Amino acid sequence: MWQDLCGERLITEGSDFYIYRKLWKKCHEQGFLPNIVAQTAEISLTHKLCLLKSGFGITIDFLADEFTHTHRTIKAIPFADETFMWDVAIIWKNRKEGSPAAQKLEAFLVKAFSEG
């Protein structure tokens, strides 16, 4: 699985981001350095570079699903490795309830992550 990435042109968020550091570490553990051809500041740019055929983007499953639904020329390839996970959390000021927008975000995330 990880060896399949050896030598491939990879697009990921930049070195300041968790996903970059985790990708680098996992590839190094497998005995190779990732061929990162582009570092982005946002995952949406990673998706757009994939659309331009610049390489394989490393992204989050639910965001990839949304992008590939809109852009049929892009295919998401599941990459199941329990050690390569990205935890998501919601944090806001301590009060009885969040704003309507925050409540919608919370409902979306709870639904998205409880279906898996």
N, C-alpha and C positions, 0 to 999 in steps of 0.2 A: 504494500500500500504506500508507505512513505517513499520507497525506492522508485515508485512510478513518477515522483516529482523530480528526481535527480536529472539535472540538465534542462528541465522545462523552464520556459520563460514565465516567471511568476510576478504577479502584481498584488501588492498588499499595502495596507496602511503603513506609514513610516515608522522609523525606529523608536519614536516616542510612544508608540501604541503597543498595547498588550499583544495583539495578534501577531505583530512582527516579531517580537521577542520570543513568543511561544513557537512560531514557525521556525525561526533560526535555531532554537534549542533542539526541537524535535529532529530537524534535518541533521544537525551536528551529531546527535545521539545515533543516528542511522549511518553515520560515516561519510556524509557529504555536506557541502555548503549549498544553500539554496541559490538559484540563479534569479535573483530579484532584479527585474529590469525596470520596475517603476515602483516608487513609494508615493502614496497619496495621503492627503489629509482627511479624506472622507471616503467611506465605502462606496458612496454613489459614484465617485470618480473611478474607483476600481472597476465597477460595473461598466462604465462608459468606455474605459480602455479595453475591456474584453470585447465590447461591441465593435471596436475598431481593430480587433484581431491582434492586439499588442501582446497577448499572453494569457495565461490562466490566472484568474483572480481568486484570491483567498477571501472568503466572505462569510456572512452569517446565513444560516439556512433559510429563515423566514424572509430575509431581505432578498436573497437570491430567488426564492419562489415568486415574489412579487415582480422582480425585474424580468425574469424569464417568461412570466405570463404576458408581460407587455412587449417584450422583444423575442419573438419566436426563433430568431436565428442563434440565440444563446441558449445553451443547455447547462443546467446545474447538475454537477456530478456529486452525489453524496459522499462524504468522507467521514466514515464512522470510526472514531478513535476516542474511547472514553477518557483518555488522558489529554485530549486536545479539545477542551470545552471552554466556553466563555460564559461566565455567570453574569446575569443581568439583574439589577436591583432598581427599585424606585425609592428615591429619597426626597422628602420635602419637609418644610418646617412643621414642628409639632403643633397641630391644631386638629379640630374635630374632623374636618373634611377638606379635601383639596378643591381647587377651582373646578368648574365644569370640564375644562380641557384636561386637567390632571386626572379627573375621574374617568374620562374617556380613555386616556392613555393607560391607566391602571387596568381597566376592563379589557382593553385590547391585549395587553401583555399577559394578563392572567389567562385569557382564552388561548392565546398563541402558545404559551408554554405548558398549558395543562393538556393540550391535545396530543403531545408527543408521547 
